[in-house]
Amino acid sequence: MSNSLPRIASFSTLIVFSLLLLIGPLHAFAVKGFAPILALAGVFGLIAVISNRPSPAASPFGQQIKGYGYALVFMAYAFFAVFWSSYEGAMGSYLTATIIVVFTIAVVKTINQSDSNKRRIWQRLLIASMVIGCIFAMIIGPYNVYWPRIAADLNYPFELIRQVNRSLTILPIILMLLGAAMPRHYRWLVVIGLACGFVTTYYSNSQSSLLALCIGSAGMILAYIAAPLARLIIWSCLALALLSAPVLHIASFENKWVENYAPKIFIQKGSAEAREWLFYVYAKESLKKPLIGHGLRSSRSFEPASMKDYIAEGEARGGRVSNFVRPNKNKRNINLHPHNLFLQIIFEFGYLGAILLLLAMWQMLKRLDDSFDQQHKPWVWGAFGAGLGGIMFSHSVWQSWSLSIWATCIIIASALCRKGKI
């Protein structure tokens, strides 16, 4: 039995590597496919990790988790938040997120403990896969220019618009990671890729992709200009945005900031006034349970007690609030989720959970800062900013396919750009 373990570990590692090479094609055509790929890679990663005997020099388990204390505390807090949540599937969402974390760790450890020569070959193949995926994503992205009737002609078979938008949203992350992984004298190709990404985003009307590109580029430039302060500045901006979110969005609605100051294109194409109303509802409701929040994933299909009053306020302002309201068993719920990362965290976990999360983020950013050398850091900070921009106003924290995307990007970063093992 002991002689077969190395063969099992080697075979499982090969399966993990092969599955991850599908990242490029899936990025271009169906990013929801990242979820099953991560699940399969995670299972084989666990097999590989278990089959590999720990080396005598391996750190004890307690030493390995050192530096993740606040993250573990937040995960424990999130577990208890399941029990005061109004969402019936809260425990399922928590378990899904936990499994994704475990799979991500297993895949990263599998990559780290693999043979260095085989890993180098695989890394080159992974870079090629990612390049191909980015090229196809940018070709498909502006389909509305060269084939505006494609959805109708193909009978809308696979949620074309949504899939394209999601592919473009993670395009800046993949490009930034390519910039970190490629030799310095080839990085001008990635800069051209980012410029093409801006053009593609402009013609495809993908607002989440534009935000990801802008924040990612800002993060990269910040790291080049003020490298020692980059982590502190990024964390401070996150803390300010998170802790001030309810007050900020209430003031925005009450003082008509969108109507008075937002560009008309945001109002026309982004339903900015309706979103302002949506943020206002969640902001007001967040302050009704400010300490511990409403519970994990309670923001999904939420029905405030004063829903009629909120709808009347929105309609009086002319906002198309019906886009975010739907009938449900003689009730009218908020449709899906807040579409606002900061409000979702405050709404579900309260300020206690938000502070724990910020402490965990500080630890994570510190490990990120310590794990990459100086030439990689600007690109890695850019990828972090692009990931944040992509999720900020688009997806729910608990969507499994969304969590799988960010987990896969973490795997790519740790596999291609690390200074040491993460």
Phi, psi and omega in degrees: 000317182295330180286335182277341182300315178300324179292320177297316180297318180295316180296317180296321178297318178299319178297317178301312180300316182296319180296319183291341176290348177279357183302315182300302179301320179293323178301319184285326192245330185197085184293343174298339178292348177297329183296306178295327178296316178296321180297312180294315179297323180294319179297311179292330175296318177299319178298317180295318181295317180293323183286334180280122177290135179295139179289155180302334183273359182297141181289147173301158183303317180299324179290325182293326182268001178298135183098356178247018187304310182292328177295319179293322177296317179296319178297322177295318178298317179298325177298314179292332178294344175298324190280344173249017178274146177273353182275125187295328183264023184299317181296322178297319178296319180296315181295322178299313179298319180295318179297320178298319177298314181297315179298319180298314179299318181297317180294316180298317180294324177297316178297316183297324186266005181281165178298132187296322180294315178296323181295321179296318177298315180297321180299319178296319178295322179294319177298317178298318178300316180294321178298314179299317179299318179296318180298312181293324178298320180285334175287316183285328187312304182274040182302331182293347178274309186264349177209070186296338182260019186298320181297319179288319182295327180262010179058030175050055191285334185218049177047055189308310186297316180297316182297317180296316181298319179293321178297318180290331181295322180268357177305313180298325179296312181297319180296318179297319179292326174297320178298323179287328186275330185282153173302152187303321184285357175254000186288343176297333177294323179290323177299318175298320178299319178295320177297317177296326177298319177297318180295314179300316180298320181299315184280338181269352181060032179271100184289323179293324177293319178299316179297318178297317179297316182294313181290322177297316178295320178297318178297319179293315179296319178301317181293328177288321185281315186228061185306314182295335184259358187302312182299315181296318181294315180298313181295320180297319178296319177298315181297316181296315181295321183288310187287334181264358188305310182299312182297319182296316184283331173294316178296323180298315181290314184293330182258008175055048182296322180295312181298322186273330191234339185286143174301144184300329182295327177292323180291320184284313188263336184254007183048046188299322182290321177293321178293323178300320177294317179300314179297324180297317180298311181292327178295314180297317181289330177299321184284354175279337174225068191287336186279304186247356177077185184269353179110158185300128179060017178291347179285349179282126179051045183284141177239104177294152178297326181257043184301318181299321179294319179297316180297318179298319178297317181292316180291328178296333179272354179087004179287146181277067186289344179298338177297336185247012180233139178217145177292144178206098178055058179064016175238167175236111184261158167291132185287117173069267190209174188292343186057033181206109185303314185291317179293325179297318180295312180296317182297316186277325187244353181069183182288334176296311178296323180297319179293318177299319179295320179296321176296319177295321178296321179299316178297318181295316179295326177295315178295323176298316180296322183279341190266353182235144180281174191298323183288338180271331190306313181303320181289322179293317175297324176297318178296320177298315179296321179294320177296319178295316180297325181290329184260348191303315183231023185240306192245159172281148178302331192259005178291124187297320181292326178292314176301322180294324178297310183292325177296318179296321177295323176296318178299315179299313182299315183288334181278326188255334195240003190282151172276320177223185179285136180254000000 
